[in-house]
Amino acid sequence: ISDIPFQGPIGAVRVGRANGELVVNPTAAQLEESDLNLVVAGNHKGIVMVEGRAVFASEDDLLEALFFAHEAIQPIL
């Protein structure tokens, strides 16, 4: 067994916005229309990584998407 520290599992989801609604793991068609495309990884405590792009997204829009993603990650853990 490795002696590398293990802080617990991490899960990840992709979040897009289709027709103004946030979508977890959107389809390719939804991503084509989406003005938001984020990949978010996290654990039960919080978010550990964010990658993505957005077109004219406000700070509030991004925060909403991040909280949405963190909630969607929980069942994966």
N, CA, C and O atoms as a Maestro MAE file, in Angstrom:
{
 s_m_m2io_version
 :::
 2.0.0
}

f_m_ct {
 s_m_title
 :::
 protein
 m_atom[308] {
  # First column is atom index #
  i_m_mmod_type
  r_m_x_coord
  r_m_y_coord
  r_m_z_coord
  i_m_residue_number
  s_m_chain_name
  s_m_pdb_residue_name
  s_m_pdb_atom_name
  i_m_atomic_number
  :::
  1 25 0.852 -1.174 0.000 1 A "ILE " " N  " 7
  2 3 0.000 0.000 0.000 1 A "ILE " " CA " 6
  3 2 0.901 1.241 0.000 1 A "ILE " " C  " 6
  4 15 1.909 1.301 0.705 1 A "ILE " " O  " 8
  5 25 0.516 2.205 -0.793 2 A "SER " " N  " 7
  6 3 1.285 3.449 -0.911 2 A "SER " " CA " 6
  7 2 1.157 4.290 0.354 2 A "SER " " C  " 6
  8 15 0.127 4.280 1.027 2 A "SER " " O  " 8
  9 25 2.225 5.013 0.658 3 A "ASP " " N  " 7
  10 3 2.171 5.927 1.801 3 A "ASP " " CA " 6
  11 2 1.831 7.360 1.379 3 A "ASP " " C  " 6
  12 15 1.963 8.299 2.163 3 A "ASP " " O  " 8
  13 25 1.389 7.509 0.114 4 A "ILE " " N  " 7
  14 3 0.971 8.826 -0.370 4 A "ILE " " CA " 6
  15 2 -0.302 9.231 0.374 4 A "ILE " " C  " 6
  16 15 -1.234 8.432 0.471 4 A "ILE " " O  " 8
  17 25 -0.356 10.452 0.900 5 A "PRO " " N  " 7
  18 3 -1.561 10.886 1.628 5 A "PRO " " CA " 6
  19 2 -2.803 10.842 0.727 5 A "PRO " " C  " 6
  20 15 -2.749 11.229 -0.440 5 A "PRO " " O  " 8
  21 25 -3.896 10.374 1.278 6 A "PHE " " N  " 7
  22 3 -5.162 10.320 0.548 6 A "PHE " " CA " 6
  23 2 -6.194 11.114 1.327 6 A "PHE " " C  " 6
  24 15 -6.539 10.767 2.457 6 A "PHE " " O  " 8
  25 25 -6.679 12.177 0.718 7 A "GLN " " N  " 7
  26 3 -7.632 13.068 1.375 7 A "GLN " " CA " 6
  27 2 -9.085 12.688 1.079 7 A "GLN " " C  " 6
  28 15 -10.005 13.399 1.482 7 A "GLN " " O  " 8
  29 25 -9.293 11.585 0.385 8 A "GLY " " N  " 7
  30 3 -10.643 11.167 0.041 8 A "GLY " " CA " 6
  31 2 -10.897 11.302 -1.444 8 A "GLY " " C  " 6
  32 15 -10.069 11.856 -2.167 8 A "GLY " " O  " 8
  33 25 -12.041 10.799 -1.914 9 A "PRO " " N  " 7
  34 3 -12.345 10.806 -3.342 9 A "PRO " " CA " 6
  35 2 -12.648 12.202 -3.876 9 A "PRO " " C  " 6
  36 15 -13.038 13.108 -3.140 9 A "PRO " " O  " 8
  37 25 -12.451 12.337 -5.188 10 A "ILE " " N  " 7
  38 3 -12.788 13.567 -5.910 10 A "ILE " " CA " 6
  39 2 -13.663 13.165 -7.090 10 A "ILE " " C  " 6
  40 15 -13.389 12.168 -7.757 10 A "ILE " " O  " 8
  41 25 -14.703 13.929 -7.345 11 A "GLY " " N  " 7
  42 3 -15.573 13.704 -8.489 11 A "GLY " " CA " 6
  43 2 -15.544 14.915 -9.399 11 A "GLY " " C  " 6
  44 15 -15.088 15.989 -9.005 11 A "GLY " " O  " 8
  45 25 -16.032 14.740 -10.624 12 A "ALA " " N  " 7
  46 3 -16.044 15.852 -11.578 12 A "ALA " " CA " 6
  47 2 -17.290 15.787 -12.448 12 A "ALA " " C  " 6
  48 15 -17.810 14.711 -12.740 12 A "ALA " " O  " 8
  49 25 -17.753 16.954 -12.851 13 A "VAL " " N  " 7
  50 3 -18.878 17.073 -13.779 13 A "VAL " " CA " 6
  51 2 -18.592 18.205 -14.757 13 A "VAL " " C  " 6
  52 15 -17.788 19.096 -14.485 13 A "VAL " " O  " 8
  53 25 -19.260 18.150 -15.887 14 A "ARG " " N  " 7
  54 3 -19.256 19.263 -16.834 14 A "ARG " " CA " 6
  55 2 -20.588 19.982 -16.661 14 A "ARG " " C  " 6
  56 15 -21.631 19.345 -16.513 14 A "ARG " " O  " 8
  57 25 -20.548 21.302 -16.681 15 A "VAL " " N  " 7
  58 3 -21.767 22.104 -16.555 15 A "VAL " " CA " 6
  59 2 -21.872 23.011 -17.770 15 A "VAL " " C  " 6
  60 15 -20.923 23.711 -18.125 15 A "VAL " " O  " 8
  61 25 -23.033 22.989 -18.395 16 A "GLY " " N  " 7
  62 3 -23.335 23.893 -19.495 16 A "GLY " " CA " 6
  63 2 -24.622 24.625 -19.185 16 A "GLY " " C  " 6
  64 15 -25.270 24.373 -18.169 16 A "GLY " " O  " 8
  65 25 -24.987 25.543 -20.079 17 A "ARG " " N  " 7
  66 3 -26.254 26.250 -19.907 17 A "ARG " " CA " 6
  67 2 -27.018 26.152 -21.216 17 A "ARG " " C  " 6
  68 15 -26.612 26.715 -22.233 17 A "ARG " " O  " 8
  69 25 -28.133 25.426 -21.177 18 A "ALA " " N  " 7
  70 3 -28.977 25.229 -22.350 18 A "ALA " " CA " 6
  71 2 -30.318 25.903 -22.105 18 A "ALA " " C  " 6
  72 15 -30.982 25.638 -21.103 18 A "ALA " " O  " 8
  73 25 -30.705 26.764 -23.015 19 A "ASN " " N  " 7
  74 3 -31.970 27.499 -22.899 19 A "ASN " " CA " 6
  75 2 -32.082 28.223 -21.562 19 A "ASN " " C  " 6
  76 15 -33.160 28.288 -20.972 19 A "ASN " " O  " 8
  77 25 -30.966 28.764 -21.089 20 A "GLY " " N  " 7
  78 3 -30.968 29.532 -19.852 20 A "GLY " " CA " 6
  79 2 -30.927 28.710 -18.580 20 A "GLY " " C  " 6
  80 15 -30.894 29.269 -17.484 20 A "GLY " " O  " 8
  81 25 -30.927 27.379 -18.708 21 A "GLU " " N  " 7
  82 3 -30.917 26.492 -17.545 21 A "GLU " " CA " 6
  83 2 -29.578 25.771 -17.449 21 A "GLU " " C  " 6
  84 15 -29.038 25.321 -18.460 21 A "GLU " " O  " 8
  85 25 -29.046 25.660 -16.240 22 A "LEU " " N  " 7
  86 3 -27.810 24.920 -16.036 22 A "LEU " " CA " 6
  87 2 -28.069 23.427 -16.214 22 A "LEU " " C  " 6
  88 15 -29.093 22.904 -15.774 22 A "LEU " " O  " 8
  89 25 -27.121 22.750 -16.868 23 A "VAL " " N  " 7
  90 3 -27.263 21.331 -17.177 23 A "VAL " " CA " 6
  91 2 -25.978 20.615 -16.771 23 A "VAL " " C  " 6
  92 15 -24.880 21.058 -17.108 23 A "VAL " " O  " 8
  93 25 -26.121 19.505 -16.046 24 A "VAL " " N  " 7
  94 3 -24.972 18.667 -15.694 24 A "VAL " " CA " 6
  95 2 -24.700 17.709 -16.845 24 A "VAL " " C  " 6
  96 15 -25.620 17.079 -17.366 24 A "VAL " " O  " 8
  97 25 -23.446 17.601 -17.236 25 A "ASN " " N  " 7
  98 3 -23.010 16.716 -18.316 25 A "ASN " " CA " 6
  99 2 -23.885 16.875 -19.564 25 A "ASN " " C  " 6
  100 15 -24.528 15.921 -20.003 25 A "ASN " " O  " 8
  101 25 -23.905 18.085 -20.131 26 A "PRO " " N  " 7
  102 3 -24.750 18.353 -21.294 26 A "PRO " " CA " 6
  103 2 -24.328 17.529 -22.511 26 A "PRO " " C  " 6
  104 15 -23.181 17.099 -22.631 26 A "PRO " " O  " 8
  105 25 -25.283 17.327 -23.398 27 A "THR " " N  " 7
  106 3 -25.002 16.622 -24.651 27 A "THR " " CA " 6
  107 2 -24.165 17.521 -25.557 27 A "THR " " C  " 6
  108 15 -24.012 18.714 -25.295 27 A "THR " " O  " 8
  109 25 -23.629 16.937 -26.620 28 A "ALA " " N  " 7
  110 3 -22.843 17.715 -27.585 28 A "ALA " " CA " 6
  111 2 -23.702 18.818 -28.204 28 A "ALA " " C  " 6
  112 15 -23.228 19.935 -28.411 28 A "ALA " " O  " 8
  113 25 -24.956 18.504 -28.497 29 A "ALA " " N  " 7
  114 3 -25.860 19.503 -29.076 29 A "ALA " " CA " 6
  115 2 -26.110 20.648 -28.097 29 A "ALA " " C  " 6
  116 15 -26.136 21.813 -28.496 29 A "ALA " " O  " 8
  117 25 -26.291 20.322 -26.823 30 A "GLN " " N  " 7
  118 3 -26.493 21.365 -25.814 30 A "GLN " " CA " 6
  119 2 -25.244 22.226 -25.662 30 A "GLN " " C  " 6
  120 15 -25.348 23.438 -25.473 30 A "GLN " " O  " 8
  121 25 -24.065 21.613 -25.742 31 A "LEU " " N  " 7
  122 3 -22.822 22.377 -25.619 31 A "LEU " " CA " 6
  123 2 -22.626 23.341 -26.780 31 A "LEU " " C  " 6
  124 15 -22.070 24.425 -26.598 31 A "LEU " " O  " 8
  125 25 -23.076 22.957 -27.972 32 A "GLU " " N  " 7
  126 3 -22.962 23.848 -29.133 32 A "GLU " " CA " 6
  127 2 -23.740 25.136 -28.911 32 A "GLU " " C  " 6
  128 15 -23.303 26.204 -29.342 32 A "GLU " " O  " 8
  129 25 -24.881 25.051 -28.247 33 A "GLU " " N  " 7
  130 3 -25.723 26.217 -27.974 33 A "GLU " " CA " 6
  131 2 -25.309 26.953 -26.708 33 A "GLU " " C  " 6
  132 15 -25.679 28.110 -26.507 33 A "GLU " " O  " 8
  133 25 -24.546 26.284 -25.860 34 A "SER " " N  " 7
  134 3 -24.258 26.792 -24.523 34 A "SER " " CA " 6
  135 2 -23.304 27.979 -24.535 34 A "SER " " C  " 6
  136 15 -22.340 28.011 -25.300 34 A "SER " " O  " 8
  137 25 -23.589 28.953 -23.675 35 A "ASP " " N  " 7
  138 3 -22.677 30.085 -23.494 35 A "ASP " " CA " 6
  139 2 -21.768 29.854 -22.290 35 A "ASP " " C  " 6
  140 15 -21.009 30.739 -21.894 35 A "ASP " " O  " 8
  141 25 -21.852 28.655 -21.712 36 A "LEU " " N  " 7
  142 3 -21.078 28.304 -20.530 36 A "LEU " " CA " 6
  143 2 -20.656 26.844 -20.655 36 A "LEU " " C  " 6
  144 15 -21.482 25.979 -20.942 36 A "LEU " " O  " 8
  145 25 -19.381 26.573 -20.442 37 A "ASN " " N  " 7
  146 3 -18.866 25.210 -20.523 37 A "ASN " " CA " 6
  147 2 -17.777 25.068 -19.468 37 A "ASN " " C  " 6
  148 15 -16.639 25.489 -19.678 37 A "ASN " " O  " 8
  149 25 -18.129 24.478 -18.343 38 A "LEU " " N  " 7
  150 3 -17.193 24.338 -17.230 38 A "LEU " " CA " 6
  151 2 -16.997 22.868 -16.888 38 A "LEU " " C  " 6
  152 15 -17.940 22.079 -16.936 38 A "LEU " " O  " 8
  153 25 -15.771 22.511 -16.545 39 A "VAL " " N  " 7
  154 3 -15.477 21.219 -15.942 39 A "VAL " " CA " 6
  155 2 -15.048 21.528 -14.517 39 A "VAL " " C  " 6
  156 15 -14.087 22.262 -14.287 39 A "VAL " " O  " 8
  157 25 -15.774 20.960 -13.572 40 A "VAL " " N  " 7
  158 3 -15.548 21.267 -12.157 40 A "VAL " " CA " 6
  159 2 -15.288 19.967 -11.408 40 A "VAL " " C  " 6
  160 15 -16.045 19.004 -11.531 40 A "VAL " " O  " 8
  161 25 -14.209 19.949 -10.630 41 A "ALA " " N  " 7
  162 3 -13.887 18.795 -9.792 41 A "ALA " " CA " 6
  163 2 -13.930 19.229 -8.337 41 A "ALA " " C  " 6
  164 15 -13.563 20.353 -7.995 41 A "ALA " " O  " 8
  165 25 -14.381 18.320 -7.492 42 A "GLY " " N  " 7
  166 3 -14.457 18.665 -6.082 42 A "GLY " " CA " 6
  167 2 -14.626 17.444 -5.203 42 A "GLY " " C  " 6
  168 15 -14.716 16.312 -5.679 42 A "GLY " " O  " 8
  169 25 -14.668 17.703 -3.915 43 A "ASN " " N  " 7
  170 3 -14.908 16.652 -2.934 43 A "ASN " " CA " 6
  171 2 -16.051 17.103 -2.033 43 A "ASN " " C  " 6
  172 15 -16.745 18.070 -2.348 43 A "ASN " " O  " 8
  173 25 -16.251 16.410 -0.918 44 A "HIS " " N  " 7
  174 3 -17.378 16.775 -0.056 44 A "HIS " " CA " 6
  175 2 -17.182 18.135 0.611 44 A "HIS " " C  " 6
  176 15 -18.152 18.748 1.055 44 A "HIS " " O  " 8
  177 25 -15.943 18.612 0.686 45 A "LYS " " N  " 7
  178 3 -15.671 19.899 1.339 45 A "LYS " " CA " 6
  179 2 -15.797 21.098 0.408 45 A "LYS " " C  " 6
  180 15 -16.195 22.179 0.841 45 A "LYS " " O  " 8
  181 25 -15.463 20.914 -0.863 46 A "GLY " " N  " 7
  182 3 -15.481 22.062 -1.765 46 A "GLY " " CA " 6
  183 2 -14.960 21.725 -3.144 46 A "GLY " " C  " 6
  184 15 -14.815 20.557 -3.504 46 A "GLY " " O  " 8
  185 25 -14.682 22.763 -3.910 47 A "ILE " " N  " 7
  186 3 -14.206 22.637 -5.283 47 A "ILE " " CA " 6
  187 2 -12.686 22.693 -5.280 47 A "ILE " " C  " 6
  188 15 -12.084 23.525 -4.602 47 A "ILE " " O  " 8
  189 25 -12.071 21.791 -6.051 48 A "VAL " " N  " 7
  190 3 -10.610 21.758 -6.105 48 A "VAL " " CA " 6
  191 2 -10.054 22.154 -7.467 48 A "VAL " " C  " 6
  192 15 -8.859 22.430 -7.577 48 A "VAL " " O  " 8
  193 25 -10.898 22.190 -8.526 49 A "MET " " N  " 7
  194 3 -10.413 22.534 -9.853 49 A "MET " " CA " 6
  195 2 -11.567 23.015 -10.718 49 A "MET " " C  " 6
  196 15 -12.673 22.476 -10.663 49 A "MET " " O  " 8
  197 25 -11.291 24.043 -11.521 50 A "VAL " " N  " 7
  198 3 -12.274 24.549 -12.480 50 A "VAL " " CA " 6
  199 2 -11.550 24.840 -13.785 50 A "VAL " " C  " 6
  200 15 -10.497 25.479 -13.788 50 A "VAL " " O  " 8
  201 25 -12.111 24.372 -14.889 51 A "GLU " " N  " 7
  202 3 -11.634 24.726 -16.218 51 A "GLU " " CA " 6
  203 2 -12.861 25.045 -17.049 51 A "GLU " " C  " 6
  204 15 -13.929 24.478 -16.821 51 A "GLU " " O  " 8
  205 25 -12.722 25.939 -18.002 52 A "GLY " " N  " 7
  206 3 -13.863 26.189 -18.855 52 A "GLY " " CA " 6
  207 2 -13.799 27.474 -19.621 52 A "GLY " " C  " 6
  208 15 -12.773 28.151 -19.685 52 A "GLY " " O  " 8
  209 25 -14.941 27.789 -20.205 53 A "ARG " " N  " 7
  210 3 -15.097 29.021 -20.968 53 A "ARG " " CA " 6
  211 2 -16.517 29.531 -20.763 53 A "ARG " " C  " 6
  212 15 -17.439 28.774 -20.458 53 A "ARG " " O  " 8
  213 25 -16.659 30.824 -20.941 54 A "ALA " " N  " 7
  214 3 -17.981 31.442 -20.836 54 A "ALA " " CA " 6
  215 2 -18.011 32.652 -21.748 54 A "ALA " " C  " 6
  216 15 -16.990 33.299 -21.977 54 A "ALA " " O  " 8
  217 25 -19.185 32.948 -22.263 55 A "VAL " " N  " 7
  218 3 -19.379 34.113 -23.113 55 A "VAL " " CA " 6
  219 2 -20.239 35.105 -22.348 55 A "VAL " " C  " 6
  220 15 -21.423 34.864 -22.114 55 A "VAL " " O  " 8
  221 25 -19.643 36.209 -21.966 56 A "PHE " " N  " 7
  222 3 -20.353 37.269 -21.252 56 A "PHE " " CA " 6
  223 2 -21.113 36.750 -20.031 56 A "PHE " " C  " 6
  224 15 -22.280 37.087 -19.835 56 A "PHE " " O  " 8
  225 25 -20.463 35.948 -19.230 57 A "ALA " " N  " 7
  226 3 -21.085 35.440 -18.007 57 A "ALA " " CA " 6
  227 2 -20.723 36.364 -16.849 57 A "ALA " " C  " 6
  228 15 -19.567 36.755 -16.687 57 A "ALA " " O  " 8
  229 25 -21.712 36.700 -16.064 58 A "SER " " N  " 7
  230 3 -21.466 37.557 -14.905 58 A "SER " " CA " 6
  231 2 -20.847 36.733 -13.775 58 A "SER " " C  " 6
  232 15 -20.847 35.502 -13.810 58 A "SER " " O  " 8
  233 25 -20.329 37.426 -12.793 59 A "GLU " " N  " 7
  234 3 -19.782 36.749 -11.619 59 A "GLU " " CA " 6
  235 2 -20.864 35.910 -10.939 59 A "GLU " " C  " 6
  236 15 -20.599 34.793 -10.493 59 A "GLU " " O  " 8
  237 25 -22.076 36.448 -10.861 60 A "ASP " " N  " 7
  238 3 -23.190 35.707 -10.250 60 A "ASP " " CA " 6
  239 2 -23.506 34.430 -11.027 60 A "ASP " " C  " 6
  240 15 -23.786 33.389 -10.434 60 A "ASP " " O  " 8
  241 25 -23.458 34.518 -12.379 61 A "ASP " " N  " 7
  242 3 -23.701 33.332 -13.209 61 A "ASP " " CA " 6
  243 2 -22.663 32.252 -12.933 61 A "ASP " " C  " 6
  244 15 -23.003 31.076 -12.810 61 A "ASP " " O  " 8
  245 25 -21.396 32.653 -12.837 62 A "LEU " " N  " 7
  246 3 -20.333 31.685 -12.582 62 A "LEU " " CA " 6
  247 2 -20.454 31.074 -11.191 62 A "LEU " " C  " 6
  248 15 -20.268 29.869 -11.021 62 A "LEU " " O  " 8
  249 25 -20.763 31.892 -10.206 63 A "LEU " " N  " 7
  250 3 -20.936 31.362 -8.850 63 A "LEU " " CA " 6
  251 2 -22.102 30.381 -8.786 63 A "LEU " " C  " 6
  252 15 -22.006 29.335 -8.145 63 A "LEU " " O  " 8
  253 25 -23.196 30.719 -9.449 64 A "GLU " " N  " 7
  254 3 -24.348 29.814 -9.485 64 A "GLU " " CA " 6
  255 2 -23.954 28.482 -10.124 64 A "GLU " " C  " 6
  256 15 -24.329 27.422 -9.624 64 A "GLU " " O  " 8
  257 25 -23.202 28.528 -11.222 65 A "ALA " " N  " 7
  258 3 -22.772 27.311 -11.904 65 A "ALA " " CA " 6
  259 2 -21.832 26.486 -11.025 65 A "ALA " " C  " 6
  260 15 -21.906 25.257 -11.029 65 A "ALA " " O  " 8
  261 25 -20.953 27.143 -10.277 66 A "LEU " " N  " 7
  262 3 -20.023 26.427 -9.405 66 A "LEU " " CA " 6
  263 2 -20.750 25.743 -8.248 66 A "LEU " " C  " 6
  264 15 -20.457 24.591 -7.927 66 A "LEU " " O  " 8
  265 25 -21.692 26.441 -7.623 67 A "PHE " " N  " 7
  266 3 -22.481 25.813 -6.555 67 A "PHE " " CA " 6
  267 2 -23.313 24.649 -7.111 67 A "PHE " " C  " 6
  268 15 -23.437 23.604 -6.473 67 A "PHE " " O  " 8
  269 25 -23.875 24.847 -8.299 68 A "PHE " " N  " 7
  270 3 -24.654 23.806 -8.973 68 A "PHE " " CA " 6
  271 2 -23.782 22.574 -9.226 68 A "PHE " " C  " 6
  272 15 -24.206 21.444 -8.982 68 A "PHE " " O  " 8
  273 25 -22.569 22.799 -9.714 69 A "ALA " " N  " 7
  274 3 -21.640 21.701 -9.994 69 A "ALA " " CA " 6
  275 2 -21.250 20.973 -8.714 69 A "ALA " " C  " 6
  276 15 -21.220 19.743 -8.679 69 A "ALA " " O  " 8
  277 25 -20.954 21.726 -7.671 70 A "HIS " " N  " 7
  278 3 -20.543 21.091 -6.410 70 A "HIS " " CA " 6
  279 2 -21.655 20.201 -5.869 70 A "HIS " " C  " 6
  280 15 -21.389 19.115 -5.354 70 A "HIS " " O  " 8
  281 25 -22.876 20.650 -5.983 71 A "GLU " " N  " 7
  282 3 -24.017 19.840 -5.543 71 A "GLU " " CA " 6
  283 2 -24.148 18.576 -6.396 71 A "GLU " " C  " 6
  284 15 -24.463 17.503 -5.881 71 A "GLU " " O  " 8
  285 25 -23.904 18.711 -7.708 72 A "ALA " " N  " 7
  286 3 -24.014 17.563 -8.617 72 A "ALA " " CA " 6
  287 2 -22.897 16.546 -8.399 72 A "ALA " " C  " 6
  288 15 -23.068 15.370 -8.717 72 A "ALA " " O  " 8
  289 25 -21.775 16.974 -7.871 73 A "ILE " " N  " 7
  290 3 -20.640 16.079 -7.614 73 A "ILE " " CA " 6
  291 2 -20.914 15.157 -6.426 73 A "ILE " " C  " 6
  292 15 -20.404 14.037 -6.393 73 A "ILE " " O  " 8
  293 25 -21.692 15.595 -5.472 74 A "GLN " " N  " 7
  294 3 -21.875 14.854 -4.217 74 A "GLN " " CA " 6
  295 2 -22.310 13.396 -4.404 74 A "GLN " " C  " 6
  296 15 -21.746 12.523 -3.745 74 A "GLN " " O  " 8
  297 25 -23.282 13.091 -5.268 75 A "PRO " " N  " 7
  298 3 -23.675 11.681 -5.432 75 A "PRO " " CA " 6
  299 2 -22.570 10.808 -6.036 75 A "PRO " " C  " 6
  300 15 -22.574 9.591 -5.852 75 A "PRO " " O  " 8
  301 25 -21.637 11.414 -6.746 76 A "ILE " " N  " 7
  302 3 -20.541 10.669 -7.373 76 A "ILE " " CA " 6
  303 2 -19.562 10.167 -6.319 76 A "ILE " " C  " 6
  304 15 -18.944 9.114 -6.480 76 A "ILE " " O  " 8
  305 25 -19.429 10.928 -5.244 77 A "LEU " " N  " 7
  306 3 -18.447 10.596 -4.224 77 A "LEU " " CA " 6
  307 2 -18.868 9.365 -3.468 77 A "LEU " " C  " 6
  308 15 -18.162 8.926 -2.560 77 A "LEU " " O  " 8
  :::
 }
 m_bond[307] {
  # First column is bond index #
  i_m_from
  i_m_to
  i_m_order
  :::
  1 1 2 1
  2 2 3 1
  3 3 4 2
  4 3 5 1
  5 5 6 1
  6 6 7 1
  7 7 8 2
  8 7 9 1
  9 9 10 1
  10 10 11 1
  11 11 12 2
  12 11 13 1
  13 13 14 1
  14 14 15 1
  15 15 16 2
  16 15 17 1
  17 17 18 1
  18 18 19 1
  19 19 20 2
  20 19 21 1
  21 21 22 1
  22 22 23 1
  23 23 24 2
  24 23 25 1
  25 25 26 1
  26 26 27 1
  27 27 28 2
  28 27 29 1
  29 29 30 1
  30 30 31 1
  31 31 32 2
  32 31 33 1
  33 33 34 1
  34 34 35 1
  35 35 36 2
  36 35 37 1
  37 37 38 1
  38 38 39 1
  39 39 40 2
  40 39 41 1
  41 41 42 1
  42 42 43 1
  43 43 44 2
  44 43 45 1
  45 45 46 1
  46 46 47 1
  47 47 48 2
  48 47 49 1
  49 49 50 1
  50 50 51 1
  51 51 52 2
  52 51 53 1
  53 53 54 1
  54 54 55 1
  55 55 56 2
  56 55 57 1
  57 57 58 1
  58 58 59 1
  59 59 60 2
  60 59 61 1
  61 61 62 1
  62 62 63 1
  63 63 64 2
  64 63 65 1
  65 65 66 1
  66 66 67 1
  67 67 68 2
  68 67 69 1
  69 69 70 1
  70 70 71 1
  71 71 72 2
  72 71 73 1
  73 73 74 1
  74 74 75 1
  75 75 76 2
  76 75 77 1
  77 77 78 1
  78 78 79 1
  79 79 80 2
  80 79 81 1
  81 81 82 1
  82 82 83 1
  83 83 84 2
  84 83 85 1
  85 85 86 1
  86 86 87 1
  87 87 88 2
  88 87 89 1
  89 89 90 1
  90 90 91 1
  91 91 92 2
  92 91 93 1
  93 93 94 1
  94 94 95 1
  95 95 96 2
  96 95 97 1
  97 97 98 1
  98 98 99 1
  99 99 100 2
  100 99 101 1
  101 101 102 1
  102 102 103 1
  103 103 104 2
  104 103 105 1
  105 105 106 1
  106 106 107 1
  107 107 108 2
  108 107 109 1
  109 109 110 1
  110 110 111 1
  111 111 112 2
  112 111 113 1
  113 113 114 1
  114 114 115 1
  115 115 116 2
  116 115 117 1
  117 117 118 1
  118 118 119 1
  119 119 120 2
  120 119 121 1
  121 121 122 1
  122 122 123 1
  123 123 124 2
  124 123 125 1
  125 125 126 1
  126 126 127 1
  127 127 128 2
  128 127 129 1
  129 129 130 1
  130 130 131 1
  131 131 132 2
  132 131 133 1
  133 133 134 1
  134 134 135 1
  135 135 136 2
  136 135 137 1
  137 137 138 1
  138 138 139 1
  139 139 140 2
  140 139 141 1
  141 141 142 1
  142 142 143 1
  143 143 144 2
  144 143 145 1
  145 145 146 1
  146 146 147 1
  147 147 148 2
  148 147 149 1
  149 149 150 1
  150 150 151 1
  151 151 152 2
  152 151 153 1
  153 153 154 1
  154 154 155 1
  155 155 156 2
  156 155 157 1
  157 157 158 1
  158 158 159 1
  159 159 160 2
  160 159 161 1
  161 161 162 1
  162 162 163 1
  163 163 164 2
  164 163 165 1
  165 165 166 1
  166 166 167 1
  167 167 168 2
  168 167 169 1
  169 169 170 1
  170 170 171 1
  171 171 172 2
  172 171 173 1
  173 173 174 1
  174 174 175 1
  175 175 176 2
  176 175 177 1
  177 177 178 1
  178 178 179 1
  179 179 180 2
  180 179 181 1
  181 181 182 1
  182 182 183 1
  183 183 184 2
  184 183 185 1
  185 185 186 1
  186 186 187 1
  187 187 188 2
  188 187 189 1
  189 189 190 1
  190 190 191 1
  191 191 192 2
  192 191 193 1
  193 193 194 1
  194 194 195 1
  195 195 196 2
  196 195 197 1
  197 197 198 1
  198 198 199 1
  199 199 200 2
  200 199 201 1
  201 201 202 1
  202 202 203 1
  203 203 204 2
  204 203 205 1
  205 205 206 1
  206 206 207 1
  207 207 208 2
  208 207 209 1
  209 209 210 1
  210 210 211 1
  211 211 212 2
  212 211 213 1
  213 213 214 1
  214 214 215 1
  215 215 216 2
  216 215 217 1
  217 217 218 1
  218 218 219 1
  219 219 220 2
  220 219 221 1
  221 221 222 1
  222 222 223 1
  223 223 224 2
  224 223 225 1
  225 225 226 1
  226 226 227 1
  227 227 228 2
  228 227 229 1
  229 229 230 1
  230 230 231 1
  231 231 232 2
  232 231 233 1
  233 233 234 1
  234 234 235 1
  235 235 236 2
  236 235 237 1
  237 237 238 1
  238 238 239 1
  239 239 240 2
  240 239 241 1
  241 241 242 1
  242 242 243 1
  243 243 244 2
  244 243 245 1
  245 245 246 1
  246 246 247 1
  247 247 248 2
  248 247 249 1
  249 249 250 1
  250 250 251 1
  251 251 252 2
  252 251 253 1
  253 253 254 1
  254 254 255 1
  255 255 256 2
  256 255 257 1
  257 257 258 1
  258 258 259 1
  259 259 260 2
  260 259 261 1
  261 261 262 1
  262 262 263 1
  263 263 264 2
  264 263 265 1
  265 265 266 1
  266 266 267 1
  267 267 268 2
  268 267 269 1
  269 269 270 1
  270 270 271 1
  271 271 272 2
  272 271 273 1
  273 273 274 1
  274 274 275 1
  275 275 276 2
  276 275 277 1
  277 277 278 1
  278 278 279 1
  279 279 280 2
  280 279 281 1
  281 281 282 1
  282 282 283 1
  283 283 284 2
  284 283 285 1
  285 285 286 1
  286 286 287 1
  287 287 288 2
  288 287 289 1
  289 289 290 1
  290 290 291 1
  291 291 292 2
  292 291 293 1
  293 293 294 1
  294 294 295 1
  295 295 296 2
  296 295 297 1
  297 297 298 1
  298 298 299 1
  299 299 300 2
  300 299 301 1
  301 301 302 1
  302 302 303 1
  303 303 304 2
  304 303 305 1
  305 305 306 1
  306 306 307 1
  307 307 308 2
  :::
 }
}
